[in-house]
Amino acid sequence: MTPPSRRNVPRRKRGSGPRLVAALLWFGVGCGALAVVLAVLLASSSRGARGLERLQKALFEPLIETRVETREVEVEVPEAPAAPTPAQAEYDLRRLFNGIELATGADFCGGRSAAVERVVDDSYRARVVVEARRPRAAITLDEILAQNSQLADILPGLPELLATATVSPYFDRLYDEKESRIRANLHQLNRLVSRHNFFDCETILQLRSPETGRKALFILADMDVVSDGSDGDRLPKMPPEITESTHYQPTTSYGWRKKGDIENPLLPGLRRRLQEARDEFAIPGLSVDHNRRLRATIARLEPLVEELQYRSFLIAEYDPFVVLPVYMITDRSGDPFAPRVGDYAVVIYEDRILPAIVGDAGPNYKVGEASLRIGREIDPRTNPYRRPVSDLTAAYVVFPGTRFRPHDEPDLDLWFDECMRLLGEIGGLGEGHELHRWVDLLKQMAADRKAGEEGTADEGSQNGSENSNGDNDREIEGEQENGDDSGNQEASAAT
């Protein structure tokens, strides 16, 4: 039988029921002992405090008067729902971020029972089929001038060169590479070649001068920029956003044996990341995938650290060079128009004519790329995320077979002279057009630093002389002021 609540129990008269008093006394003692035992047991567990709280409430609440108590209680707040994944998010598939237009539709046909069809993979699916028109290479003078009407004035020999020009096999190879990349990434739409990069090349032509026999590879494309490269001898300090970056590429295909003893500024960060990867790899119990990633990191960093200790490279921010696809630079088919790293090249945009070399190799599925130095000469707003030329109006004239061996650090005056000579062998420059002459910014910076150091040393030496003269003349009244004036005049003359 359920005992009545305390509120419904009538009060007994004072002094009556000694047996009841004794029973309550013994009951209280027993409850206290039981509470102590259970408290010890519960306190040893992770939930002991809460268990003790519940025990006290169960044992003593019926025996005491009700009271109001305020206490702070930790409430477990449920986590906010995760952001929807791309599969859950609502977006219009007809227009992807990479510029691909999607044609949508639905086809339905009769089937078997729902219980059967729901476990069959191809009973409910979406098919992704990429359709693209593969462009042909422009070859006529009118097609070329439609992109840059000044080319015929800049290169007066261009009409004669185009009369015997042929489309380079590199053009078809370029679009073969684009197709291969698209087929390989059909399951990841965000990795498909963008519309911009699919239509990034107007033509690649093989030109040969009938008078001199000089060969040239003519590329008409857009212009992306590369920001790679490092050289401790010429640029011993680089900003932290580069030295601590895990994405910056410190090497270029064009490199030479290091000449000075100043360490490459990226080496400390690379050594630290290599050691961290080695230390983590030594920890037992890591997952197979995690160990695989660490092994790949170590295998990539070890030869890079070794190479940076004894080789120097171009620096895209300071050196003018162009980038060609790997398949062109590594072509060993015997094609006489095959370019090589170090070959001279001329970049033409609007009326700008810029000397350069082939300095690096890039992805096979795109063409039209130059160093940050060239990009900023065309558009000062250029940065690694902003291309200087988006239309197919940048011309790259590459002269195969013209590289000097062994490679050496950039000599911009030599590059100017060689490019001017090679342009002369395909008809020269038109009247009123000049080849740009680069200023070697790194040499200029080094000269400024040296002048500043010498000026500081001279000033310190002169100040020491002034102090010495002043000390010697302190005993001669009136001589101190004249000595200072003389010292200031000498410092000004040295400066």
C-alpha positions as CSV (number, residue, x, y, z in Angstrom):
1,M,0.0,0.0,0.0
2,T,1.3,3.4,-1.0
3,P,2.0,5.6,2.0
4,P,0.2,8.9,2.1
5,S,2.1,12.1,1.5
6,R,3.2,14.2,4.4
7,R,0.6,16.8,3.6
8,N,-2.2,14.4,4.2
9,V,-0.8,12.9,7.4
10,P,-2.6,14.4,10.5
11,R,-0.3,15.9,13.1
12,R,-0.1,13.9,16.4
13,K,-0.6,15.5,19.7
14,R,2.6,16.5,21.6
15,G,3.7,13.9,24.1
16,S,1.7,11.0,22.6
17,G,3.3,8.1,20.9
18,P,6.8,7.5,22.4
19,R,7.1,4.4,20.3
20,L,6.7,6.5,17.2
21,V,9.5,8.8,18.4
22,A,11.9,5.9,19.0
23,A,11.0,4.4,15.6
24,L,11.7,7.7,13.9
25,L,15.0,8.0,15.8
26,W,16.2,4.6,14.7
27,F,15.0,5.2,11.2
28,G,17.0,8.4,11.0
29,V,20.2,6.8,12.2
30,G,19.8,3.9,9.7
31,C,19.2,6.3,6.9
32,G,22.3,8.4,7.9
33,A,24.6,5.3,7.9
34,L,23.2,4.2,4.6
35,A,23.7,7.6,3.1
36,V,27.4,7.7,4.2
37,V,28.1,4.2,2.7
38,L,26.4,5.1,-0.6
39,A,28.1,8.5,-0.7
40,V,31.5,6.9,-0.5
41,L,30.7,4.4,-3.2
42,L,29.2,7.0,-5.6
43,A,32.0,9.5,-5.0
44,S,34.5,7.1,-6.4
45,S,32.7,7.0,-9.8
46,S,32.7,9.7,-12.4
47,R,29.0,10.4,-11.6
48,G,29.4,10.2,-7.8
49,A,28.3,13.8,-7.2
50,R,25.1,13.5,-9.1
51,G,24.3,10.1,-7.5
52,L,24.8,11.5,-4.0
53,E,22.5,14.4,-4.8
54,R,19.8,12.0,-5.9
55,L,20.3,9.8,-2.8
56,Q,19.9,12.8,-0.5
57,K,16.8,13.9,-2.2
58,A,15.2,10.4,-2.0
59,L,16.1,9.8,1.7
60,F,15.5,13.2,3.3
61,E,12.9,15.0,1.2
62,P,10.0,13.1,2.9
63,L,11.4,14.0,6.4
64,I,12.0,17.7,6.0
65,E,9.8,20.6,5.1
66,T,9.8,21.9,1.5
67,R,12.1,24.7,0.8
68,V,13.1,26.7,-2.3
69,E,16.7,26.6,-3.3
70,T,18.5,28.3,-6.2
71,R,21.5,26.7,-7.7
72,E,23.5,26.9,-10.9
73,V,23.1,23.9,-13.1
74,E,25.2,23.0,-16.2
75,V,22.9,22.3,-19.1
76,E,24.2,20.3,-22.0
77,V,23.4,22.3,-25.1
78,P,22.9,20.3,-28.3
79,E,25.4,21.1,-31.1
80,A,24.1,23.2,-33.9
81,P,23.3,21.2,-37.0
82,A,26.1,20.9,-39.4
83,A,26.1,23.0,-42.6
84,P,24.6,21.1,-45.5
85,T,27.0,19.3,-47.7
86,P,27.1,20.1,-51.4
87,A,24.8,17.2,-52.0
88,Q,22.3,18.7,-49.5
89,A,22.7,22.3,-50.4
90,E,20.3,23.9,-52.8
91,Y,22.0,25.3,-55.9
92,D,21.2,25.5,-59.6
93,L,23.1,22.8,-61.3
94,R,22.6,24.5,-64.7
95,R,25.3,27.0,-63.9
96,L,28.5,25.7,-62.2
97,F,31.2,27.9,-60.9
98,N,33.7,26.8,-63.6
99,G,31.5,28.2,-66.4
100,I,30.0,25.0,-67.6
101,E,26.4,25.2,-68.7
102,L,24.3,22.1,-67.8
103,A,21.4,20.9,-69.9
104,T,19.0,19.1,-67.6
105,G,16.2,16.6,-68.3
106,A,14.5,13.5,-67.0
107,D,13.6,10.1,-68.7
108,F,11.2,7.6,-67.2
109,C,10.4,4.1,-68.3
110,G,8.5,1.1,-66.9
111,G,10.1,-1.2,-64.4
112,R,9.6,-4.0,-61.9
113,S,8.2,-3.7,-58.4
114,A,9.5,-1.0,-56.1
115,A,10.9,-3.6,-53.7
116,V,13.1,-5.0,-56.6
117,E,14.0,-1.7,-58.2
118,R,15.0,0.2,-55.1
119,V,18.1,-2.1,-54.6
120,V,19.2,-1.9,-58.3
121,D,21.9,0.8,-58.8
122,D,20.9,1.8,-62.3
123,S,17.1,2.0,-61.6
124,Y,17.5,5.6,-60.3
125,R,20.5,7.6,-61.5
126,A,21.8,10.8,-63.1
127,R,24.1,10.7,-66.1
128,V,26.8,13.4,-66.6
129,V,27.9,13.8,-70.1
130,V,30.3,16.7,-71.0
131,E,29.8,18.1,-74.5
132,A,32.4,20.5,-75.8
133,R,33.3,21.9,-79.3
134,R,37.0,21.4,-79.8
135,P,38.3,24.5,-81.5
136,R,40.5,24.6,-84.6
137,A,43.8,26.6,-84.7
138,A,43.7,30.0,-86.3
139,I,46.2,30.2,-89.2
140,T,45.3,33.1,-91.5
141,L,46.5,36.7,-91.0
142,D,43.0,38.0,-90.6
143,E,42.3,35.5,-87.8
144,I,45.5,36.5,-86.0
145,L,44.9,40.2,-86.4
146,A,41.4,39.8,-85.1
147,Q,42.9,39.2,-81.7
148,N,45.7,41.9,-81.9
149,S,45.4,44.3,-84.8
150,Q,48.9,45.7,-84.0
151,L,50.8,42.5,-84.7
152,A,51.3,43.2,-88.4
153,D,52.9,46.6,-87.5
154,I,55.0,45.2,-84.7
155,L,56.2,42.2,-86.8
156,P,56.3,43.4,-90.4
157,G,57.5,40.0,-91.5
158,L,54.5,38.2,-90.0
159,P,52.4,38.0,-93.3
160,E,55.3,36.3,-95.1
161,L,55.8,34.0,-92.2
162,L,52.2,33.0,-92.1
163,A,52.2,32.2,-95.8
164,T,54.2,29.1,-95.1
165,A,53.2,28.5,-91.5
166,T,51.8,25.1,-90.3
167,V,49.8,24.3,-87.3
168,S,52.0,22.8,-84.6
169,P,51.1,19.3,-83.4
170,Y,51.3,20.8,-79.9
171,F,47.9,22.4,-80.5
172,D,46.2,19.1,-81.0
173,R,48.2,17.6,-78.1
174,L,47.0,20.5,-75.9
175,Y,43.3,19.6,-76.5
176,D,44.0,15.9,-76.1
177,E,45.4,16.8,-72.7
178,K,42.3,18.8,-71.9
179,E,40.0,15.9,-72.9
180,S,42.0,13.5,-70.8
181,R,41.7,15.6,-67.7
182,I,38.0,16.1,-68.2
183,R,37.4,12.3,-68.6
184,A,39.5,11.6,-65.5
185,N,37.5,14.0,-63.3
186,L,33.9,13.4,-64.4
187,H,33.1,12.1,-60.9
188,Q,34.3,15.5,-59.4
189,L,32.6,18.3,-61.3
190,N,34.5,20.9,-59.3
191,R,37.8,19.6,-60.9
192,L,36.6,19.8,-64.5
193,V,38.6,22.1,-66.7
194,S,36.8,25.5,-66.6
195,R,35.4,27.1,-69.7
196,H,38.1,29.8,-69.5
197,N,40.9,27.2,-69.5
198,F,39.3,25.0,-72.1
199,F,39.3,27.9,-74.6
200,D,42.6,29.4,-73.6
201,C,44.6,29.0,-76.8
202,E,43.8,30.6,-80.2
203,T,46.6,28.9,-82.1
204,I,50.1,27.4,-82.0
205,L,52.0,27.8,-85.3
206,Q,55.3,26.8,-86.7
207,L,57.0,29.7,-88.4
208,R,60.2,29.7,-90.4
209,S,61.8,32.6,-92.1
210,P,62.4,32.0,-95.8
211,E,65.5,34.3,-95.8
212,T,67.3,33.2,-92.6
213,G,65.7,29.8,-91.8
214,R,65.1,31.0,-88.3
215,K,62.4,28.9,-86.6
216,A,59.8,30.3,-84.2
217,L,56.9,28.8,-82.3
218,F,54.0,31.3,-82.3
219,I,51.4,30.9,-79.6
220,L,48.4,33.2,-79.2
221,A,46.6,32.7,-75.9
222,D,45.6,34.4,-72.7
223,M,48.0,35.0,-69.8
224,D,48.0,33.6,-66.3
225,V,50.9,34.3,-63.9
226,V,53.2,32.1,-61.9
227,S,54.8,33.3,-58.6
228,D,57.3,30.6,-58.0
229,G,61.1,30.5,-57.4
230,S,63.8,31.5,-54.9
231,D,67.5,32.3,-54.8
232,G,69.3,33.0,-51.5
233,D,72.3,34.6,-53.3
234,R,70.1,37.3,-55.0
235,L,67.2,37.5,-52.5
236,P,68.3,36.4,-49.1
237,K,65.1,37.5,-47.3
238,M,61.5,36.8,-48.3
239,P,58.3,37.7,-46.4
240,P,56.8,35.2,-43.9
241,E,53.7,34.6,-46.1
242,I,56.2,32.9,-48.6
243,T,58.7,31.3,-46.3
244,E,56.0,29.8,-44.1
245,S,53.7,28.8,-47.0
246,T,53.0,25.2,-47.6
247,H,51.9,26.0,-51.2
248,Y,54.7,28.2,-52.5
249,Q,56.9,26.4,-55.0
250,P,60.6,27.4,-54.3
251,T,62.0,26.0,-57.6
252,T,61.6,26.6,-61.3
253,S,62.7,24.4,-64.2
254,Y,65.4,26.9,-65.0
255,G,68.2,26.7,-62.3
256,W,71.9,26.9,-61.9
257,R,74.6,25.9,-59.4
258,K,74.5,28.1,-56.3
259,K,77.4,30.6,-56.2
260,G,77.3,32.3,-52.8
261,D,77.1,31.0,-49.2
262,I,73.8,32.7,-48.2
263,E,71.2,30.1,-47.4
264,N,68.0,29.9,-49.3
265,P,65.4,31.8,-47.2
266,L,62.9,28.9,-47.5
267,L,65.2,26.2,-46.1
268,P,64.5,26.8,-42.3
269,G,60.8,26.4,-42.8
270,L,61.2,23.4,-45.0
271,R,63.6,21.7,-42.6
272,R,61.2,22.3,-39.7
273,R,58.2,20.8,-41.6
274,L,60.3,17.8,-42.7
275,Q,61.4,17.1,-39.1
276,E,57.8,17.4,-37.9
277,A,56.7,14.9,-40.5
278,R,59.5,12.5,-39.4
279,D,58.6,12.8,-35.7
280,E,54.9,12.3,-36.4
281,F,55.7,9.3,-38.6
282,A,57.6,7.7,-35.7
283,I,54.5,7.7,-33.5
284,P,53.1,4.2,-33.3
285,G,49.4,3.5,-33.8
286,L,48.7,6.0,-36.6
287,S,46.2,5.0,-39.3
288,V,47.4,3.6,-42.6
289,D,46.1,6.6,-44.5
290,H,47.8,9.0,-42.1
291,N,51.1,7.2,-42.4
292,R,50.8,7.2,-46.2
293,R,50.3,11.0,-46.2
294,L,53.4,11.4,-44.0
295,R,55.5,9.2,-46.2
296,A,54.5,11.3,-49.2
297,T,55.3,14.5,-47.4
298,I,58.8,13.2,-46.4
299,A,59.5,11.9,-49.9
300,R,58.6,15.3,-51.3
301,L,60.5,17.4,-48.8
302,E,63.8,15.5,-48.6
303,P,65.0,16.0,-52.2
304,L,63.7,19.6,-52.1
305,V,65.7,20.5,-49.0
306,E,68.8,18.9,-50.6
307,E,68.3,20.7,-53.9
308,L,67.9,24.1,-52.3
309,Q,71.2,23.8,-50.6
310,Y,73.3,23.9,-53.8
311,R,71.0,25.3,-56.5
312,S,69.5,28.7,-57.3
313,F,66.4,29.4,-59.3
314,L,64.5,32.2,-61.1
315,I,62.2,34.3,-59.0
316,A,58.9,35.1,-60.7
317,E,58.4,38.5,-59.1
318,Y,61.8,39.8,-60.4
319,D,62.7,37.7,-63.5
320,P,60.9,37.8,-66.8
321,F,60.1,34.3,-68.1
322,V,57.3,32.3,-69.7
323,V,55.9,28.9,-68.8
324,L,55.1,26.2,-71.3
325,P,53.3,22.8,-70.8
326,V,55.5,19.9,-69.7
327,Y,54.7,17.9,-72.8
328,M,56.3,20.6,-75.0
329,I,59.5,20.9,-73.0
330,T,60.0,17.2,-72.6
331,D,59.2,16.3,-76.2
332,R,61.9,14.0,-77.5
333,S,60.2,13.1,-80.8
334,G,62.8,15.1,-82.8
335,D,60.5,17.9,-83.6
336,P,62.7,20.8,-84.7
337,F,60.3,23.3,-83.2
338,A,60.4,21.6,-79.7
339,P,61.2,24.3,-77.1
340,R,63.6,23.8,-74.2
341,V,64.0,25.4,-70.8
342,G,66.3,28.4,-71.4
343,D,65.2,29.2,-75.0
344,Y,64.6,32.8,-75.7
345,A,61.1,34.2,-76.1
346,V,59.4,37.5,-76.8
347,V,56.0,38.3,-75.3
348,I,53.8,40.8,-77.3
349,Y,50.6,42.4,-75.8
350,E,49.0,45.3,-77.6
351,D,52.1,47.5,-78.3
352,R,54.3,46.1,-75.5
353,I,57.2,43.9,-76.6
354,L,59.0,42.1,-73.7
355,P,62.1,39.9,-73.9
356,A,62.1,36.7,-71.8
357,I,63.2,33.1,-71.7
358,V,61.4,29.8,-71.2
359,G,61.8,29.5,-67.5
360,D,59.4,26.9,-66.2
361,A,57.1,24.0,-67.1
362,G,53.4,24.0,-66.3
363,P,50.3,21.8,-66.5
364,N,49.7,19.9,-69.7
365,Y,46.1,21.0,-70.1
366,K,46.7,24.8,-70.3
367,V,48.9,27.2,-72.1
368,G,49.5,31.0,-71.8
369,E,51.5,31.7,-68.6
370,A,54.2,34.2,-67.6
371,S,56.1,35.3,-64.6
372,L,54.7,37.8,-62.2
373,R,57.3,40.3,-63.4
374,I,55.9,40.2,-67.0
375,G,52.3,40.3,-65.7
376,R,52.9,43.5,-63.7
377,E,54.6,45.1,-66.6
378,I,51.4,44.6,-68.6
379,D,49.0,45.4,-65.7
380,P,50.4,46.7,-62.4
381,R,47.4,45.2,-60.6
382,T,48.5,41.7,-61.4
383,N,48.9,39.3,-58.5
384,P,48.9,35.5,-58.2
385,Y,45.0,35.6,-58.2
386,R,44.5,38.2,-60.9
387,R,45.6,37.4,-64.4
388,P,46.9,40.3,-66.6
389,V,45.3,39.1,-69.8
390,S,42.0,37.2,-70.0
391,D,41.3,37.5,-73.8
392,L,43.3,35.5,-76.3
393,T,45.4,38.5,-77.3
394,A,48.9,37.7,-75.8
395,A,51.4,36.5,-78.4
396,Y,54.4,34.3,-77.3
397,V,57.2,34.0,-79.9
398,V,59.5,31.2,-78.7
399,F,62.8,30.6,-80.5
400,P,63.6,26.9,-80.2
401,G,67.3,25.8,-80.0
402,T,68.6,29.1,-78.7
403,R,69.3,28.3,-75.0
404,F,72.8,28.8,-73.5
405,R,74.3,26.0,-71.5
406,P,75.1,25.7,-68.7
407,H,72.3,27.9,-67.3
408,D,73.4,30.9,-65.3
409,E,71.8,33.6,-63.2
410,P,69.7,36.1,-65.2
411,D,71.6,38.6,-67.3
412,L,68.8,40.9,-68.5
413,D,71.0,42.9,-70.8
414,L,72.2,39.7,-72.6
415,W,68.5,38.5,-72.8
416,F,67.7,41.9,-74.5
417,D,70.5,41.6,-77.0
418,E,69.7,38.0,-77.9
419,C,66.0,38.6,-78.3
420,M,66.7,41.7,-80.5
421,R,69.0,39.6,-82.7
422,L,66.4,36.8,-83.0
423,L,63.6,39.2,-83.9
424,G,65.8,40.6,-86.6
425,E,66.1,37.1,-88.1
426,I,62.3,36.9,-88.6
427,G,61.8,40.3,-90.1
428,G,62.6,42.7,-87.2
429,L,60.4,45.2,-85.5
430,G,58.3,47.7,-87.3
431,E,59.0,51.4,-87.3
432,G,58.2,53.1,-84.0
433,H,58.3,49.9,-82.0
434,E,61.0,49.1,-79.5
435,L,61.9,46.1,-77.4
436,H,61.5,46.7,-73.7
437,R,64.7,46.8,-71.7
438,W,64.3,45.3,-68.2
439,V,65.9,46.8,-65.1
440,D,67.5,44.2,-62.9
441,L,65.6,45.0,-59.7
442,L,67.5,42.6,-57.5
443,K,70.9,44.1,-58.5
444,Q,69.5,47.5,-57.9
445,M,68.2,46.5,-54.4
446,A,71.6,44.9,-53.6
447,A,73.4,48.1,-54.7
448,D,71.1,50.2,-52.6
449,R,71.7,48.0,-49.5
450,K,75.4,48.2,-50.0
451,A,75.4,51.9,-50.4
452,G,73.3,52.2,-47.2
453,E,75.6,50.0,-45.3
454,E,78.7,52.0,-46.5
455,G,76.9,55.2,-45.6
456,T,76.1,54.0,-42.1
457,A,79.7,52.8,-41.6
458,D,81.1,56.2,-42.8
459,E,78.7,58.1,-40.5
460,G,79.7,56.0,-37.6
461,S,83.4,56.5,-38.3
462,Q,82.9,60.2,-38.6
463,N,80.9,60.4,-35.4
464,G,83.7,58.6,-33.6
465,S,86.2,61.1,-35.0
466,E,84.1,63.9,-33.8
467,N,83.8,62.5,-30.3
468,S,87.6,61.9,-30.2
469,N,88.3,65.5,-31.3
470,G,85.9,66.9,-28.8
471,D,87.5,65.0,-25.9
472,N,90.9,66.2,-26.8
473,D,89.8,69.8,-27.1
474,R,87.7,70.1,-24.0
475,E,90.6,71.7,-22.1
476,I,90.9,74.5,-24.7
477,E,88.4,77.1,-24.2
478,G,86.3,77.9,-27.3
479,E,87.8,75.1,-29.4
480,Q,84.9,72.6,-29.0
481,E,82.3,74.4,-31.1
482,N,84.8,74.9,-34.0
483,G,85.7,71.2,-33.9
484,D,82.0,70.2,-34.2
485,D,81.5,72.4,-37.2
486,S,84.4,70.9,-39.0
487,G,83.2,67.4,-38.4
488,N,79.7,68.1,-39.8
489,Q,81.2,69.5,-42.9
490,E,83.3,66.4,-43.5
491,A,80.2,64.1,-42.9
492,S,78.3,66.0,-45.5
493,A,81.1,65.7,-48.0
494,A,81.3,61.9,-47.4
495,T,77.5,61.6,-47.9
